[in-house]
Structures are given as structure tokens and as C-alpha cells.
Amino acid sequence: MANNLTAFLSELGEVGLLTRDFARLFLRRPFEPRLLLEQLDNVGVKSFTVVNLTAVFSAMVVALQTGTLLGKFGAKIYVSRIIGLSLFREMGPVLTALMIGGRVGAGITAELGAMSVSEQIDAMRALGANPVKKLVVPRVVATMIMLPALTLIADGFGIFGGMLISITQLGLSANFFLSSLMQMTRLSDVFGGILKAVVFGYIIAIIACVKGLGASGGAGGVGSATTSTVVATSVTILVTDFFLTKLLLTI
């Protein structure tokens, strides 16, 4: 127990130090847009399919379950409102973050971990290059940009999936579904989800970079760091989601 607590505090300190370095180097020249574009493609474009498939089928399940249950009380007309609020406030940002944490977070850790154990990071420092500026900043910025964008797209696909089930299984019309959704949804719901996505993007990238840069012990060490990244990002996202939800509900 004591060893686990010590390891946790040590990793928390490493996250704090890397956060400090990221903030210090974020706006420092030279800017390298090519590195950022590469990461935007890796985080966003290559995650498009898995994120939207997750959103569509999750929303379809929610629509089917809630519609069937509410139908027993003659209240299935509220399905669209439940789906909309669930997607914009919770399911959209959280499911997207979990998928990105599993795909992108693990990839970042594996990539940086391989560079670390092969001493490429040390070689960069010897040549006068800053690994945080070259490797960490583009990945963190790209994840913070693309996660909100992917969340909005996933929300749209999720609404489509929920509407499809409502039309084919629950007997609701598309016009009624959309009009009921618009009546209940506010911009604050959408903006709250976007805020969560930005925070989750930072969490995923910074944890992945810390784990990758700290990897050691050859291929086994890289594998352990990658597994640890997926677990750490998933748990941190779920814990952070609770506090962000509590904060947004008080505003």
C-alpha cells in the first residue's frame, strides 16, 4: 500500500513538472506547424471511425433501452431529450475520451517509450534540442484541439443513431424527434461537453507523455508503460468527469 502511494505521488509530481515545462514552452519559438499537423492527423483523422461507431451504437442502445422502458408509462416521447442531454453532457465527451485514451494515449506512450529506451531522447538533448518542445507540445496541443472536434462529430452521429432507433423501433417521426430535442437542449449543454473534452484531451496527452518519457527496461518496459497509460487515463477521465459535472451544475 505504501509503495503504491509513493509511486502515485511520484507520477503526480512528474505530471506537474511536465505541465510546467509545457506551459513554459507552449508559446516559445520556433513554432513547427508540420509537427502539429502530423499529430492532428494522428489524433483526429485516424480516430474518426472508432469514435463515431462508438457514439452511434451507444446512442442506439440508450434509445432502445429508455424507449422500451418509457413506453410502459406512455412517456417514450421524451426519448430524444434523454439522448440529447446524455450525449452532449456525458456520453459524447466521456466515450470519445475513453476511445482516444485507448488508441492515441497508448500510441503516444509506445512511441515515446521506444525513443526513450533506444536513447533517442538523450541524443536529442545532446544535439541541443528540447524533447518537451519537439515531442510533448505538439501532442498535447493536437489532442486538446481534436478531442472537442471529435466530440461534436460524435454527438451528431449519436443523435442520428438515436433518431434511427426512435423511427424504426419506437414509432416516432424524425420531425418530432428533432423538435423535441431542440426544445430541451441548450447551448450550455453543448459548451459543457466541449469544456470537458478539452480537459480530457490534456489529461490523456500529458499522462501518455509522462509514461512514455519515463519508460525503461526495453520492450517489456514500453509494454508496461503503455498498459499503465490506458488504465491511468481511463480512471482519471472518469474521476475528473465527476468533479467537472459537479462544477458545471453549480454554474
Helices and strands as residue ranges (DSSP letters): H 2-25, H 33-43, G 45-47, H 48-71, G 76-78, H 79-85, I 86-91, H 92-100, I 101-105, H 106-117, H 120-126, H 131-131, I 132-136, H 137-168, H 174-184, H 187-213, H 218-250
